Amino acid sequence: MAKSTRPKKPRPDFPLFPHRTGRWCKKVRGSFVYFGKVADDPKGEKALEKWLKQKDDLLAGRKPRPETDGMTVDDLCNLWLQWKEQRVKSGDLSFRTWDGYKSLVSVIFAAVGRSRDANDLGPDDFQALRDAYAKRWGPAAVGVAVTMTRSIWKWGWNNKKLSAPAQFGSGFDKPSAKTVRQSKLGSGRRMFTPEQVKALLAHASTNMRAMLLLGVQAGVGNTDLGLLRIAAINLESGWLELPRAKTAIMRRIPLWPETIAAVREVLANRPKPKAGNESLLFISPRGVNYVSGRRGTNVWKEFQAAAVAAGVENRTFYDARRTFCTVADGAKDPVAVTHLMGHAPKSGDMSAIYRQFVADERLRAVTDHVHDWLFGTGDTGQDDDEVDVDTDTTDTEAGQDDEPLTIAIHKARKAIAETAGPVQTTLRDVWLPEITRAVQGDVEAARRVLATWGDGPKLRVVSG
C-alpha cells in the first residue's frame, strides 16, 4: 500500500493542520479557515503567525480586519487609561472609578478586537459593541458604558490620536429614561426591611456587623468602609468624621450605641494587620484590608456570606446606603441627609457653597429617625395605665429585655443632644459608655440605664 504524501504537522502540538487542498487550515466555530499554501510555507511559520494575529477575532465570530500601522483599539484605549491613571495620582479620580474603566476596556477588546484600526470602526462595529454591553449589563449600566466609550474616541480625536471623529451611528445610543425606569421597576425596591437588617446582623461576622450598622445608619459605602481609619472614630464622644472617597466631601456622623458597641468588638478581635494596613479599622482574618478586587472592595463578599446565612436574597451591601437615604428622608431635613451621605452639591447651589457646617442636633435627629425605623420607638399601642407593672424581675430578665432598654437609650441620647456646654459633656461622658456596655449585654449597665432613663414604675420589664 502506498504511503500518504500529505504533509505532516511540524510538531504534534502545532495548532494548524495541512488540508487536502494543500493549505494550512484550522476549524473555527464549525468552519474551515485557511492560512496559506503548505508548499510556500512548509514549516507553517507564516501560517502560525497569521493564526495568532487573527485568533481573537475568529474565536469571537468576527471577521478579521486588515492589519494597520496606525492607532489600534488597543493603543487608543490604553493611552486613554494612562491619561485617567494620571488623574488618579493627582487625586481627581478614585482608583475604584479607574478600575471600572479598565473593566469596560476589556469588554471593548473582546467585542471589536484589540488589533483593529481605531479609525476603522464604524456604525456596525459600535452597534455590535452596544449589543455586547446589553448582554452583560442592565440598561442603566449600558448607558454609562455608551457614554464612556464615546468619551474614549472623542478624547482620541481631541488629542490627535485619530485621523477623524468616530462615526458611531444611530444604533450606539443610551437606553431611554423610560427603559431605565422600567428596568428598575422590574427589580423592585433596592432596600432592606428592618427584619432583614436584624437577620443580617444576627448572622454577620464581627467586621460585617459593624459595617452593616454604619451602612444603614449613615449610608457609609463599601469603599469608604474599606478605607476607614481607626483615627476617624471617637468612641467616647460617639462621632465618626471621614470624607467620602468618591466626592471628598467631609462627613460628620453621630453613631448609634449599637454601632459603637460593634466597633469596640471589631477592635477587640482585630487581627494583626500586615504592613501598610496598621491604621485601618477593618482587617480581614489574613491581616489585609478590604480594598481589593474589581468592585473596589471585598466588603460585598463578606456581606454575601451573611446574606446567604440570613436567607436575604437579591440584595447587595450597597443597598444599605439606599436604605438609609430612603428612610432618612422621613426626617424631613434633606440638607442633613445630604451631609451624612457625602453627596457633592449641585452646580449653582449657592446655599451649599456658603454653608460651613450642619448642626449636630440636625445630624443626630436624622440618625435617630433611622434608628427608630430599625429598632422601634417602643410604642406598643397601649396607654400608660394599661401597661402591666412588674418590678420583681431578675438581673437576667433586665439584661435580656430589648424594647424598654431601647426606649431608655433613645431618651438618654436625646437628652444629651438637647443640652450644650459642660452639661452636655458630663452627660455624654457618663452615659455613652454606660449605653455601650448595656448594648453589649452588661446587665448592671442596662439596669442603670433603665433606672435613670426608663419609665419608672409604669415600665414592665419582661424576658425576651
Buried (B, 14 or more C-beta within 10 A) or exposed (E): EEEEEEBEEBEEEBEBBBBEEBBBBBEBEEEEBBBBBBEEBEEBEBBBEBBEEBBBBBEBEBEBBEEBEBBBBBBBBBBBBEEBBEEBEEEEBBBBBBBBBBEBBEBBBBBBBBBBBBBBBEBEBBBBBBEBBBEBBBBBBBBBBBEBBBBBBEBBBEEEBBEEEBEBBEEBBBBEEEBBEEBBEEEEEBBBEBEBBBBBBEBBBBBBBBBBBBBBBBBBBBBBBBBBEBEBBEBEBBBBEBBBBBBEBEBBBBBBBBBBBBBBBBEEEBEEBEEEBEEBBBBBEEEBBBBEEEBBBBBBBBBBEBBEBBEBEEBBBBBBBBBBBBBBEEBEBEBBBBBBBBBEBEEEEEEBEEEEEBEBEBBBBBBBBBBBBBBBBBEEEEEEEEEEEEEEBEEEBBBBBEBBBBBBBBBBBBBBBEBEEEEBEEBBEBBBBBBBBBBBEBBEBBBBBBEBBBBEEEBBBEEE
